[in-house]
Amino acid sequence: LLKANIWIVDRNYSILNDDVTLKNIIYQNWREVMTEDDNVDTRPDFLCMTNYGDEIGKIILIEIKRPSVRLKFSMLEQVMRYRNILQKYSGITSFSFEAYLVGRELEQLLIPNPFKNSGITIKTYTDFIGEARRFYRDYKSIMEQEKYAI
């Protein structure tokens, strides 16, 4: 569902890879070969980007957990490992990197979400849908008010 509707997360995102191993992502994009100690066969759910002209503006990693699974600190660590590996092998230290960990509910430790400054956002499915609804409701309202918009 999300692959066909990435706009739910952000209307400016384009999917680079979905369900592809980090090993393949690193090789396809940066022609680097990962070492075995970096968990080469792990696979983030989505790797997205925003771009400004010919340049990548931001890399976005999205890790989605099943609705039956409560988000835990160990899952946040997983996202951090993905980010570190991507930064290590890309050779790019100046790009903006964001990550999302998404699930139905959060364990108590993650509820205050002290990780916002790390570039990692923890959200529930309800958060994503609510934000998309608000944005497109506001967009629709603006379009309806503009005489020449439609």
Order of alpha helices (4+ residues) and beta strands (2+ residues): beta-alpha-beta-beta-beta-alpha-beta-beta-beta-alpha
